[in-house]
Amino acid sequence: MVSERMKLITPSATLELNARVQELVAEGHDVVKFGVGEPDYPTPQHIKEKAIEAINANKTTYTPAPGIPELRKAVTRKFAEDNQLEYDPSQVIVSVGAKQCIYNALMALVNEGDEVIVIAPYWVSYPEQVKLAGGVPVIIQTTEETEFKVTPDMLEDAITSKTRALILNSPSNPTGRAYTRDELAELGAVMADNEVWAITDEIYESLVYDGAEHVSLPTAAPEMKPLSVVINGVSKAYAMTGWRIGYAAGPSDVISAMTTIQGQTTSNTTSISQWAALAALEGPKDPVTEMVKEYNRRRKYMTERLQNIPGFECEAPEGAFYVFPNVSSLIGTEIGGREIDSADTLAGILLEESYVAVVPGSGFGAPDNIRFSYSTSMDQIEEGLDRLEDVLS
């Protein structure tokens, strides 16, 4: 018998989809993958070479639990230069991806029964990690009318005497929307007045388009710095998803607690990956610039194509690599004799009938939407959207 805790947890919708996609591929089907979001670019060569150097130099032993000193110092420089946030290396922890940083932060901050505000649409793991930490996820539902962003009034209404923290993701997975500096300042004022912690997931920081500006919450609202854990990593910007390196910065006592948790779970992140991450943060940014330029091209193309498909309603996202159209007007219609009774059903039809993999929005707390990732080649985007139009016709 598994623990009672596990009865509260829902498996990851994106990983379940990926498993089904792999089954279809193994059966010989040509699947266009708009599902799991990860860069289709290889890790830049100078980063891979640094990892090889680390192996040859026998840098393959345990490291300090919060990360090698060189990498933590590089993270503080990154925060200072890119986010105008000053931290000491002792206020930084390197973890097994941004996902572990978020979990460590929740474990360090949340007591049994504490409420943690999660803004829907949300990344699938946020509410589940809150539950694992013993907290209660409180969902604020946003819609296209608010650009999938929470307003100060919505936030104020959701805060209670039990509210401990809010998880903020900008740019967002799955919506691609990004908060402006002024919007963050207003939210920060509400949180500071109510002494609510912020866990800010900024993993898509580098992926912003058309002049959009990424701003960290404690940068826009300096009064929130003592109440913020800022989380980032190298997975998306440097095409390093499999290397599993994320990092977090925050008040010393919270980072110390996160380090203790990590020391009793993973001990430390992979030593080789840490040296590779150091090369990423200190090396040339040209590969990132070129990748973002290409993502912008794909973003515009995918958004325009989807906007012209009857039943799909969406606006161009400002960041990340997702488009999140609303398909509610298709519910109640039929495709090939099969009734579409939900976005989940539509996603299943697209996968089984045209071998196009998208992620239904129900896993993100948005059951009227589906998520498309444009972190795949333009050829695949064109092919997948052609198939989509064919099956819907």
C-alpha atoms as a printed R data frame, in Angstrom:
    type eleno elety resid chain resno       x      y       z
1   ATOM     1    CA   MET     A     1   0.000  0.000   0.000
2   ATOM     2    CA   VAL     A     2   1.303  3.423  -0.921
3   ATOM     3    CA   SER     A     3   1.086  6.379   1.451
4   ATOM     4    CA   GLU     A     4  -2.044  8.482   1.873
5   ATOM     5    CA   ARG     A     5  -0.050 11.396   0.516
6   ATOM     6    CA   MET     A     6   0.221  9.738  -2.889
7   ATOM     7    CA   LYS     A     7  -3.557  9.626  -3.211
8   ATOM     8    CA   LEU     A     8  -3.477 13.411  -3.494
9   ATOM     9    CA   ILE     A     9  -0.980 13.544  -6.347
10  ATOM    10    CA   THR     A    10  -1.852 13.565 -10.061
11  ATOM    11    CA   PRO     A    11   0.671 12.232 -12.606
12  ATOM    12    CA   SER     A    12   2.205 14.781 -14.975
13  ATOM    13    CA   ALA     A    13  -0.051 15.279 -18.010
14  ATOM    14    CA   THR     A    14   2.880 16.215 -20.239
15  ATOM    15    CA   LEU     A    15   4.895 13.121 -19.314
16  ATOM    16    CA   GLU     A    16   1.848 10.871 -19.808
17  ATOM    17    CA   LEU     A    17   1.369 12.358 -23.267
18  ATOM    18    CA   ASN     A    18   5.019 11.837 -24.089
19  ATOM    19    CA   ALA     A    19   4.724  8.158 -23.126
20  ATOM    20    CA   ARG     A    20   1.811  7.688 -25.544
21  ATOM    21    CA   VAL     A    21   3.700  9.526 -28.273
22  ATOM    22    CA   GLN     A    22   6.661  7.203 -27.814
23  ATOM    23    CA   GLU     A    23   4.339  4.212 -28.155
24  ATOM    24    CA   LEU     A    24   3.010  5.523 -31.464
25  ATOM    25    CA   VAL     A    25   6.519  6.255 -32.715
26  ATOM    26    CA   ALA     A    26   7.593  2.721 -31.760
27  ATOM    27    CA   GLU     A    27   4.680  1.419 -33.833
28  ATOM    28    CA   GLY     A    28   6.086  3.252 -36.842
29  ATOM    29    CA   HIS     A    29   3.874  6.337 -36.905
30  ATOM    30    CA   ASP     A    30   5.245  9.752 -37.849
31  ATOM    31    CA   VAL     A    31   4.118 11.936 -34.945
32  ATOM    32    CA   VAL     A    32   4.434 15.724 -35.016
33  ATOM    33    CA   LYS     A    33   5.285 16.656 -31.436
34  ATOM    34    CA   PHE     A    34   3.808 19.897 -30.148
35  ATOM    35    CA   GLY     A    35   3.660 18.430 -26.637
36  ATOM    36    CA   VAL     A    36   6.602 18.318 -24.251
37  ATOM    37    CA   GLY     A    37   8.402 21.662 -24.256
38  ATOM    38    CA   GLU     A    38  12.148 21.526 -24.652
39  ATOM    39    CA   PRO     A    39  14.487 23.203 -27.113
40  ATOM    40    CA   ASP     A    40  15.133 21.327 -30.352
41  ATOM    41    CA   TYR     A    41  18.617 22.836 -30.443
42  ATOM    42    CA   PRO     A    42  21.736 20.964 -29.280
43  ATOM    43    CA   THR     A    43  23.608 22.198 -26.230
44  ATOM    44    CA   PRO     A    44  26.194 24.749 -27.477
45  ATOM    45    CA   GLN     A    45  29.568 23.210 -28.232
46  ATOM    46    CA   HIS     A    46  31.597 25.257 -25.734
47  ATOM    47    CA   ILE     A    47  29.360 23.986 -22.933
48  ATOM    48    CA   LYS     A    48  29.791 20.357 -23.957
49  ATOM    49    CA   GLU     A    49  33.539 20.811 -24.173
50  ATOM    50    CA   LYS     A    50  33.624 22.180 -20.626
51  ATOM    51    CA   ALA     A    51  31.813 19.063 -19.419
52  ATOM    52    CA   ILE     A    52  34.334 16.834 -21.204
53  ATOM    53    CA   GLU     A    53  37.173 18.806 -19.605
54  ATOM    54    CA   ALA     A    54  35.580 18.268 -16.207
55  ATOM    55    CA   ILE     A    55  35.421 14.513 -16.803
56  ATOM    56    CA   ASN     A    56  39.041 14.365 -17.952
57  ATOM    57    CA   ALA     A    57  40.093 16.429 -14.920
58  ATOM    58    CA   ASN     A    58  38.313 13.896 -12.670
59  ATOM    59    CA   LYS     A    59  35.829 16.468 -11.371
60  ATOM    60    CA   THR     A    60  33.430 13.604 -10.795
61  ATOM    61    CA   THR     A    61  33.178 13.451  -7.022
62  ATOM    62    CA   TYR     A    62  30.643 14.809  -4.539
63  ATOM    63    CA   THR     A    63  30.357 18.587  -4.456
64  ATOM    64    CA   PRO     A    64  29.085 20.834  -1.661
65  ATOM    65    CA   ALA     A    65  25.331 20.337  -1.291
66  ATOM    66    CA   PRO     A    66  24.419 23.862  -2.503
67  ATOM    67    CA   GLY     A    67  26.746 23.626  -5.516
68  ATOM    68    CA   ILE     A    68  30.351 24.317  -6.443
69  ATOM    69    CA   PRO     A    69  31.543 27.780  -5.280
70  ATOM    70    CA   GLU     A    70  32.473 28.833  -8.829
71  ATOM    71    CA   LEU     A    71  28.941 28.255 -10.105
72  ATOM    72    CA   ARG     A    72  27.253 29.939  -7.160
73  ATOM    73    CA   LYS     A    73  29.443 33.011  -7.697
74  ATOM    74    CA   ALA     A    74  28.525 32.998 -11.389
75  ATOM    75    CA   VAL     A    75  24.843 32.871 -10.443
76  ATOM    76    CA   THR     A    76  25.232 35.939  -8.217
77  ATOM    77    CA   ARG     A    77  26.875 37.794 -11.116
78  ATOM    78    CA   LYS     A    78  24.042 36.747 -13.405
79  ATOM    79    CA   PHE     A    79  21.396 38.041 -10.978
80  ATOM    80    CA   ALA     A    80  23.282 41.323 -10.519
81  ATOM    81    CA   GLU     A    81  23.820 41.946 -14.234
82  ATOM    82    CA   ASP     A    82  20.538 40.660 -15.652
83  ATOM    83    CA   ASN     A    83  18.072 41.267 -12.824
84  ATOM    84    CA   GLN     A    84  19.647 44.044 -10.726
85  ATOM    85    CA   LEU     A    85  19.458 41.766  -7.680
86  ATOM    86    CA   GLU     A    86  22.391 41.537  -5.285
87  ATOM    87    CA   TYR     A    87  23.028 38.224  -3.509
88  ATOM    88    CA   ASP     A    88  25.940 36.643  -1.696
89  ATOM    89    CA   PRO     A    89  26.982 33.157  -2.892
90  ATOM    90    CA   SER     A    90  25.759 31.843   0.461
91  ATOM    91    CA   GLN     A    91  22.276 32.925  -0.636
92  ATOM    92    CA   VAL     A    92  22.370 30.688  -3.731
93  ATOM    93    CA   ILE     A    93  21.644 26.991  -4.167
94  ATOM    94    CA   VAL     A    94  22.133 24.858  -7.286
95  ATOM    95    CA   SER     A    95  19.643 22.005  -7.628
96  ATOM    96    CA   VAL     A    96  18.561 19.233  -9.989
97  ATOM    97    CA   GLY     A    97  16.652 21.569 -12.274
98  ATOM    98    CA   ALA     A    98  14.380 24.488 -11.455
99  ATOM    99    CA   LYS     A    99  11.754 21.891 -10.525
100 ATOM   100    CA   GLN     A   100  13.756 20.741  -7.498
101 ATOM   101    CA   CYS     A   101  14.403 24.358  -6.537
102 ATOM   102    CA   ILE     A   102  10.649 24.971  -6.405
103 ATOM   103    CA   TYR     A   103  10.068 21.830  -4.361
104 ATOM   104    CA   ASN     A   104  12.905 22.634  -1.966
105 ATOM   105    CA   ALA     A   105  11.513 26.148  -1.488
106 ATOM   106    CA   LEU     A   106   8.031 24.832  -0.736
107 ATOM   107    CA   MET     A   107   9.424 22.300   1.728
108 ATOM   108    CA   ALA     A   108  11.444 25.039   3.436
109 ATOM   109    CA   LEU     A   109   8.583 27.547   3.685
110 ATOM   110    CA   VAL     A   110   5.287 25.671   3.961
111 ATOM   111    CA   ASN     A   111   3.841 24.199   7.134
112 ATOM   112    CA   GLU     A   112   1.081 21.592   7.202
113 ATOM   113    CA   GLY     A   113  -2.170 23.244   6.130
114 ATOM   114    CA   ASP     A   114  -0.609 26.474   4.862
115 ATOM   115    CA   GLU     A   115  -2.220 27.874   1.729
116 ATOM   116    CA   VAL     A   116  -0.133 28.506  -1.381
117 ATOM   117    CA   ILE     A   117  -1.678 30.551  -4.174
118 ATOM   118    CA   VAL     A   118  -1.292 29.053  -7.645
119 ATOM   119    CA   ILE     A   119  -2.359 31.059 -10.699
120 ATOM   120    CA   ALA     A   120  -4.235 29.092 -13.358
121 ATOM   121    CA   PRO     A   121  -3.309 28.288 -16.037
122 ATOM   122    CA   TYR     A   122  -0.312 26.847 -14.179
123 ATOM   123    CA   TRP     A   123   2.560 24.512 -14.845
124 ATOM   124    CA   VAL     A   124   1.297 21.024 -14.027
125 ATOM   125    CA   SER     A   125   3.701 20.437 -11.115
126 ATOM   126    CA   TYR     A   126   2.888 23.514  -9.017
127 ATOM   127    CA   PRO     A   127  -0.254 22.299  -7.199
128 ATOM   128    CA   GLU     A   128   1.127 18.775  -6.870
129 ATOM   129    CA   GLN     A   129   4.343 19.989  -5.255
130 ATOM   130    CA   VAL     A   130   2.335 22.161  -2.859
131 ATOM   131    CA   LYS     A   131   0.403 19.058  -1.781
132 ATOM   132    CA   LEU     A   132   3.598 17.042  -1.377
133 ATOM   133    CA   ALA     A   133   4.894 19.773   0.945
134 ATOM   134    CA   GLY     A   134   1.744 19.492   3.077
135 ATOM   135    CA   GLY     A   135   0.253 22.736   1.812
136 ATOM   136    CA   VAL     A   136  -3.122 23.510   0.287
137 ATOM   137    CA   PRO     A   137  -3.070 24.901  -3.276
138 ATOM   138    CA   VAL     A   138  -5.480 27.822  -3.687
139 ATOM   139    CA   ILE     A   139  -6.186 28.322  -7.376
140 ATOM   140    CA   ILE     A   140  -6.844 31.767  -8.829
141 ATOM   141    CA   GLN     A   141  -8.482 31.215 -12.214
142 ATOM   142    CA   THR     A   142  -7.481 33.696 -14.905
143 ATOM   143    CA   THR     A   143  -8.781 33.888 -18.461
144 ATOM   144    CA   GLU     A   144  -8.056 35.513 -21.784
145 ATOM   145    CA   GLU     A   145  -9.885 38.608 -20.509
146 ATOM   146    CA   THR     A   146  -7.036 39.316 -18.073
147 ATOM   147    CA   GLU     A   147  -4.395 38.009 -20.522
148 ATOM   148    CA   PHE     A   148  -4.064 34.979 -18.220
149 ATOM   149    CA   LYS     A   149  -2.607 37.261 -15.529
150 ATOM   150    CA   VAL     A   150  -3.751 37.774 -11.954
151 ATOM   151    CA   THR     A   151  -4.745 41.301 -10.962
152 ATOM   152    CA   PRO     A   152  -4.050 42.946  -7.582
153 ATOM   153    CA   ASP     A   153  -7.746 42.726  -6.680
154 ATOM   154    CA   MET     A   154  -7.891 39.023  -7.543
155 ATOM   155    CA   LEU     A   155  -4.801 38.421  -5.445
156 ATOM   156    CA   GLU     A   156  -6.118 40.409  -2.501
157 ATOM   157    CA   ASP     A   157  -9.382 38.440  -2.561
158 ATOM   158    CA   ALA     A   158  -7.507 35.113  -2.481
159 ATOM   159    CA   ILE     A   159  -5.289 35.938   0.505
160 ATOM   160    CA   THR     A   160  -6.427 34.617   3.885
161 ATOM   161    CA   SER     A   161  -4.888 34.282   7.324
162 ATOM   162    CA   LYS     A   162  -3.506 30.905   6.165
163 ATOM   163    CA   THR     A   163  -1.787 32.193   3.026
164 ATOM   164    CA   ARG     A   164   1.920 31.484   3.136
165 ATOM   165    CA   ALA     A   165   3.164 31.952  -0.424
166 ATOM   166    CA   LEU     A   166   2.375 32.511  -4.084
167 ATOM   167    CA   ILE     A   167   4.041 30.786  -7.027
168 ATOM   168    CA   LEU     A   168   4.585 33.206  -9.903
169 ATOM   169    CA   ASN     A   169   5.717 32.091 -13.365
170 ATOM   170    CA   SER     A   170   6.647 34.751 -15.913
171 ATOM   171    CA   PRO     A   171   6.983 34.172 -18.833
172 ATOM   172    CA   SER     A   172   4.391 31.486 -18.307
173 ATOM   173    CA   ASN     A   173   4.139 27.836 -19.129
174 ATOM   174    CA   PRO     A   174   1.590 27.149 -20.646
175 ATOM   175    CA   THR     A   175   0.304 30.562 -21.768
176 ATOM   176    CA   GLY     A   176   3.492 32.339 -22.840
177 ATOM   177    CA   ARG     A   177   2.244 35.544 -21.208
178 ATOM   178    CA   ALA     A   178   4.672 37.786 -19.312
179 ATOM   179    CA   TYR     A   179   3.970 40.318 -16.550
180 ATOM   180    CA   THR     A   180   5.106 43.917 -17.053
181 ATOM   181    CA   ARG     A   181   7.212 45.804 -14.534
182 ATOM   182    CA   ASP     A   182   4.199 47.851 -13.399
183 ATOM   183    CA   GLU     A   183   2.010 44.763 -13.012
184 ATOM   184    CA   LEU     A   184   4.649 43.091 -10.867
185 ATOM   185    CA   ALA     A   185   5.087 46.199  -8.741
186 ATOM   186    CA   GLU     A   186   1.348 46.245  -7.995
187 ATOM   187    CA   LEU     A   187   1.280 42.542  -7.115
188 ATOM   188    CA   GLY     A   188   4.383 42.934  -4.974
189 ATOM   189    CA   ALA     A   189   2.765 45.713  -2.977
190 ATOM   190    CA   VAL     A   190  -0.202 43.470  -2.152
191 ATOM   191    CA   MET     A   191   2.044 40.574  -1.167
192 ATOM   192    CA   ALA     A   192   4.342 42.726   0.983
193 ATOM   193    CA   ASP     A   193   1.377 44.273   2.814
194 ATOM   194    CA   ASN     A   194   0.114 40.772   3.646
195 ATOM   195    CA   GLU     A   195   3.591 39.236   4.269
196 ATOM   196    CA   VAL     A   196   3.070 36.612   1.576
197 ATOM   197    CA   TRP     A   197   6.168 34.854   0.230
198 ATOM   198    CA   ALA     A   198   6.876 34.752  -3.506
199 ATOM   199    CA   ILE     A   199   8.382 31.740  -5.250
200 ATOM   200    CA   THR     A   200   9.173 33.153  -8.682
201 ATOM   201    CA   ASP     A   201   9.825 30.686 -11.494
202 ATOM   202    CA   GLU     A   202  11.794 32.546 -14.173
203 ATOM   203    CA   ILE     A   203  13.080 29.608 -16.217
204 ATOM   204    CA   TYR     A   204  11.821 31.192 -19.476
205 ATOM   205    CA   GLU     A   205  13.465 34.533 -18.730
206 ATOM   206    CA   SER     A   206  15.564 34.612 -21.917
207 ATOM   207    CA   LEU     A   207  12.670 33.717 -24.210
208 ATOM   208    CA   VAL     A   208  10.832 37.028 -24.702
209 ATOM   209    CA   TYR     A   209   9.813 38.651 -27.977
210 ATOM   210    CA   ASP     A   210   8.742 41.846 -29.729
211 ATOM   211    CA   GLY     A   211  10.304 44.145 -27.167
212 ATOM   212    CA   ALA     A   212   8.788 42.432 -24.129
213 ATOM   213    CA   GLU     A   213  10.910 42.863 -20.999
214 ATOM   214    CA   HIS     A   214  11.488 40.186 -18.423
215 ATOM   215    CA   VAL     A   215  11.513 41.628 -14.905
216 ATOM   216    CA   SER     A   216  11.992 39.744 -11.643
217 ATOM   217    CA   LEU     A   217   9.327 40.367  -9.014
218 ATOM   218    CA   PRO     A   218  11.772 41.662  -6.347
219 ATOM   219    CA   THR     A   219  13.311 43.961  -8.976
220 ATOM   220    CA   ALA     A   220   9.936 45.559  -9.707
221 ATOM   221    CA   ALA     A   221   8.922 45.449  -6.035
222 ATOM   222    CA   PRO     A   222  12.111 45.806  -3.926
223 ATOM   223    CA   GLU     A   223  10.105 45.462  -0.717
224 ATOM   224    CA   MET     A   224   9.539 41.818  -1.719
225 ATOM   225    CA   LYS     A   225  13.222 40.843  -1.832
226 ATOM   226    CA   PRO     A   226  13.243 39.630   1.812
227 ATOM   227    CA   LEU     A   227  10.134 37.559   0.991
228 ATOM   228    CA   SER     A   228  11.195 36.116  -2.370
229 ATOM   229    CA   VAL     A   229  12.920 32.990  -3.642
230 ATOM   230    CA   VAL     A   230  13.944 33.651  -7.252
231 ATOM   231    CA   ILE     A   231  14.348 30.523  -9.369
232 ATOM   232    CA   ASN     A   232  15.992 30.063 -12.752
233 ATOM   233    CA   GLY     A   233  18.187 27.570 -14.583
234 ATOM   234    CA   VAL     A   234  20.001 26.673 -17.778
235 ATOM   235    CA   SER     A   235  17.534 24.173 -19.268
236 ATOM   236    CA   LYS     A   236  15.583 26.424 -21.637
237 ATOM   237    CA   ALA     A   237  17.973 29.245 -22.482
238 ATOM   238    CA   TYR     A   238  20.962 27.002 -23.205
239 ATOM   239    CA   ALA     A   239  19.176 23.874 -24.494
240 ATOM   240    CA   MET     A   240  20.320 21.884 -21.448
241 ATOM   241    CA   THR     A   241  17.148 20.152 -20.255
242 ATOM   242    CA   GLY     A   242  18.846 16.812 -19.667
243 ATOM   243    CA   TRP     A   243  21.734 18.299 -17.734
244 ATOM   244    CA   ARG     A   244  19.304 19.076 -14.865
245 ATOM   245    CA   ILE     A   245  20.668 22.310 -13.446
246 ATOM   246    CA   GLY     A   246  18.497 24.941 -11.812
247 ATOM   247    CA   TYR     A   247  19.378 27.538  -9.221
248 ATOM   248    CA   ALA     A   248  17.646 29.700  -6.638
249 ATOM   249    CA   ALA     A   249  18.512 32.788  -4.634
250 ATOM   250    CA   GLY     A   250  16.825 34.203  -1.565
251 ATOM   251    CA   PRO     A   251  17.172 35.052   2.132
252 ATOM   252    CA   SER     A   252  19.993 33.198   3.868
253 ATOM   253    CA   ASP     A   253  17.818 31.245   6.286
254 ATOM   254    CA   VAL     A   254  15.564 29.924   3.511
255 ATOM   255    CA   ILE     A   255  18.476 28.956   1.256
256 ATOM   256    CA   SER     A   256  20.127 27.256   4.242
257 ATOM   257    CA   ALA     A   257  16.946 25.253   4.846
258 ATOM   258    CA   MET     A   258  16.751 24.332   1.158
259 ATOM   259    CA   THR     A   259  20.373 23.188   1.329
260 ATOM   260    CA   THR     A   260  19.588 20.950   4.316
261 ATOM   261    CA   ILE     A   261  16.658 19.399   2.424
262 ATOM   262    CA   GLN     A   262  18.828 18.833  -0.616
263 ATOM   263    CA   GLY     A   263  21.596 17.360   1.486
264 ATOM   264    CA   GLN     A   264  19.173 14.724   2.741
265 ATOM   265    CA   THR     A   265  17.688 13.936  -0.691
266 ATOM   266    CA   THR     A   266  19.992 14.302  -3.701
267 ATOM   267    CA   SER     A   267  23.146 15.310  -1.758
268 ATOM   268    CA   ASN     A   268  24.222 17.515  -4.658
269 ATOM   269    CA   THR     A   269  23.579 17.980  -8.351
270 ATOM   270    CA   THR     A   270  25.783 16.189 -10.866
271 ATOM   271    CA   SER     A   271  29.301 17.594 -10.688
272 ATOM   272    CA   ILE     A   272  29.857 17.464 -14.461
273 ATOM   273    CA   SER     A   273  26.619 19.312 -15.140
274 ATOM   274    CA   GLN     A   274  27.624 22.046 -12.718
275 ATOM   275    CA   TRP     A   275  30.840 22.732 -14.629
276 ATOM   276    CA   ALA     A   276  28.847 22.771 -17.868
277 ATOM   277    CA   ALA     A   277  26.385 25.252 -16.343
278 ATOM   278    CA   LEU     A   278  29.304 27.462 -15.336
279 ATOM   279    CA   ALA     A   279  30.409 27.544 -18.982
280 ATOM   280    CA   ALA     A   280  26.858 28.428 -20.002
281 ATOM   281    CA   LEU     A   281  26.595 31.394 -17.630
282 ATOM   282    CA   GLU     A   282  30.093 32.708 -18.321
283 ATOM   283    CA   GLY     A   283  30.320 31.923 -22.031
284 ATOM   284    CA   PRO     A   284  29.117 33.657 -25.199
285 ATOM   285    CA   LYS     A   285  25.402 34.418 -25.511
286 ATOM   286    CA   ASP     A   286  25.299 34.231 -29.319
287 ATOM   287    CA   PRO     A   287  23.686 30.760 -29.345
288 ATOM   288    CA   VAL     A   288  20.905 32.047 -27.073
289 ATOM   289    CA   THR     A   289  20.318 35.082 -29.283
290 ATOM   290    CA   GLU     A   290  20.079 32.962 -32.418
291 ATOM   291    CA   MET     A   291  17.735 30.481 -30.762
292 ATOM   292    CA   VAL     A   292  15.403 33.225 -29.546
293 ATOM   293    CA   LYS     A   293  15.385 34.800 -33.027
294 ATOM   294    CA   GLU     A   294  14.276 31.500 -34.543
295 ATOM   295    CA   TYR     A   295  11.670 30.888 -31.834
296 ATOM   296    CA   ASN     A   296  10.230 34.315 -32.583
297 ATOM   297    CA   ARG     A   297   9.872 33.391 -36.247
298 ATOM   298    CA   ARG     A   298   8.088 30.167 -35.347
299 ATOM   299    CA   ARG     A   299   5.914 31.945 -32.759
300 ATOM   300    CA   LYS     A   300   4.592 34.404 -35.309
301 ATOM   301    CA   TYR     A   301   3.951 31.703 -37.891
302 ATOM   302    CA   MET     A   302   2.183 29.310 -35.511
303 ATOM   303    CA   THR     A   303   0.040 32.033 -33.948
304 ATOM   304    CA   GLU     A   304  -1.083 33.328 -37.333
305 ATOM   305    CA   ARG     A   305  -1.920 29.835 -38.610
306 ATOM   306    CA   LEU     A   306  -3.899 28.935 -35.477
307 ATOM   307    CA   GLN     A   307  -5.793 32.226 -35.554
308 ATOM   308    CA   ASN     A   308  -7.007 31.347 -39.045
309 ATOM   309    CA   ILE     A   309  -8.325 27.897 -38.080
310 ATOM   310    CA   PRO     A   310 -12.045 28.030 -37.222
311 ATOM   311    CA   GLY     A   311 -12.612 27.221 -33.549
312 ATOM   312    CA   PHE     A   312  -9.158 28.270 -32.402
313 ATOM   313    CA   GLU     A   313  -8.874 31.579 -30.556
314 ATOM   314    CA   CYS     A   314  -5.527 32.868 -29.305
315 ATOM   315    CA   GLU     A   315  -3.307 35.905 -29.006
316 ATOM   316    CA   ALA     A   316   0.413 35.989 -29.668
317 ATOM   317    CA   PRO     A   317   2.361 35.159 -26.484
318 ATOM   318    CA   GLU     A   318   5.139 37.456 -25.263
319 ATOM   319    CA   GLY     A   319   7.472 34.730 -24.050
320 ATOM   320    CA   ALA     A   320   8.412 31.062 -23.536
321 ATOM   321    CA   PHE     A   321   7.707 28.769 -26.527
322 ATOM   322    CA   TYR     A   322   4.001 27.975 -26.216
323 ATOM   323    CA   VAL     A   323   0.747 29.065 -27.830
324 ATOM   324    CA   PHE     A   324  -2.375 28.341 -25.777
325 ATOM   325    CA   PRO     A   325  -5.505 28.613 -27.937
326 ATOM   326    CA   ASN     A   326  -9.029 28.407 -26.560
327 ATOM   327    CA   VAL     A   327 -11.031 25.690 -28.337
328 ATOM   328    CA   SER     A   328 -14.292 25.893 -26.366
329 ATOM   329    CA   SER     A   329 -16.275 26.773 -29.509
330 ATOM   330    CA   LEU     A   330 -15.444 23.315 -30.911
331 ATOM   331    CA   ILE     A   331 -16.991 21.513 -27.933
332 ATOM   332    CA   GLY     A   332 -20.239 19.896 -29.041
333 ATOM   333    CA   THR     A   333 -19.125 19.513 -32.653
334 ATOM   334    CA   GLU     A   334 -17.959 16.294 -34.350
335 ATOM   335    CA   ILE     A   335 -14.862 15.116 -36.158
336 ATOM   336    CA   GLY     A   336 -15.285 11.971 -38.248
337 ATOM   337    CA   GLY     A   337 -18.361 10.991 -36.297
338 ATOM   338    CA   ARG     A   338 -16.692 11.501 -32.912
339 ATOM   339    CA   GLU     A   339 -18.166 14.169 -30.662
340 ATOM   340    CA   ILE     A   340 -15.780 16.674 -29.106
341 ATOM   341    CA   ASP     A   341 -16.990 16.934 -25.527
342 ATOM   342    CA   SER     A   342 -13.806 18.492 -24.121
343 ATOM   343    CA   ALA     A   343 -10.388 19.800 -25.070
344 ATOM   344    CA   ASP     A   344  -9.012 16.484 -23.801
345 ATOM   345    CA   THR     A   345 -11.130 14.624 -26.354
346 ATOM   346    CA   LEU     A   346  -9.973 16.980 -29.105
347 ATOM   347    CA   ALA     A   347  -6.328 16.394 -28.172
348 ATOM   348    CA   GLY     A   348  -6.925 12.642 -28.251
349 ATOM   349    CA   ILE     A   349  -8.521 12.842 -31.702
350 ATOM   350    CA   LEU     A   350  -5.656 14.927 -33.064
351 ATOM   351    CA   LEU     A   351  -3.141 12.388 -31.775
352 ATOM   352    CA   GLU     A   352  -4.925  9.216 -32.900
353 ATOM   353    CA   GLU     A   353  -6.343 10.513 -36.206
354 ATOM   354    CA   SER     A   354  -3.595 12.799 -37.500
355 ATOM   355    CA   TYR     A   355  -0.622 11.946 -35.270
356 ATOM   356    CA   VAL     A   356  -0.335 15.503 -33.968
357 ATOM   357    CA   ALA     A   357   0.575 15.652 -30.277
358 ATOM   358    CA   VAL     A   358  -0.715 18.608 -28.246
359 ATOM   359    CA   VAL     A   359  -1.316 18.887 -24.501
360 ATOM   360    CA   PRO     A   360  -4.898 19.439 -23.275
361 ATOM   361    CA   GLY     A   361  -5.285 22.385 -20.937
362 ATOM   362    CA   SER     A   362  -7.019 20.424 -18.174
363 ATOM   363    CA   GLY     A   363  -3.640 19.488 -16.698
364 ATOM   364    CA   PHE     A   364  -2.822 23.192 -16.511
365 ATOM   365    CA   GLY     A   365  -6.113 24.178 -14.884
366 ATOM   366    CA   ALA     A   366  -7.561 25.500 -18.161
367 ATOM   367    CA   PRO     A   367  -9.938 22.862 -19.578
368 ATOM   368    CA   ASP     A   368 -11.012 25.009 -22.561
369 ATOM   369    CA   ASN     A   369  -7.496 25.314 -23.989
370 ATOM   370    CA   ILE     A   370  -4.781 23.186 -25.528
371 ATOM   371    CA   ARG     A   371  -1.053 23.869 -25.551
372 ATOM   372    CA   PHE     A   372   1.135 23.923 -28.648
373 ATOM   373    CA   SER     A   373   4.906 24.146 -28.301
374 ATOM   374    CA   TYR     A   374   6.873 25.743 -31.114
375 ATOM   375    CA   SER     A   375  10.188 24.392 -29.826
376 ATOM   376    CA   THR     A   376  10.332 22.157 -32.883
377 ATOM   377    CA   SER     A   377  11.451 22.762 -36.453
378 ATOM   378    CA   MET     A   378   9.541 24.969 -38.861
379 ATOM   379    CA   ASP     A   379   9.093 21.963 -41.147
380 ATOM   380    CA   GLN     A   380   7.398 20.081 -38.320
381 ATOM   381    CA   ILE     A   381   5.262 23.091 -37.424
382 ATOM   382    CA   GLU     A   382   4.067 23.435 -41.020
383 ATOM   383    CA   GLU     A   383   3.382 19.713 -41.312
384 ATOM   384    CA   GLY     A   384   1.550 19.520 -37.999
385 ATOM   385    CA   LEU     A   385  -0.667 22.511 -38.712
386 ATOM   386    CA   ASP     A   386  -1.440 21.149 -42.195
387 ATOM   387    CA   ARG     A   387  -2.591 17.893 -40.584
388 ATOM   388    CA   LEU     A   388  -4.591 19.833 -38.015
389 ATOM   389    CA   GLU     A   389  -6.436 21.725 -40.727
390 ATOM   390    CA   ASP     A   390  -7.076 18.512 -42.650
391 ATOM   391    CA   VAL     A   391  -8.605 16.612 -39.730
392 ATOM   392    CA   LEU     A   392 -10.740 19.575 -38.671
393 ATOM   393    CA   SER     A   393 -12.046 20.024 -42.209
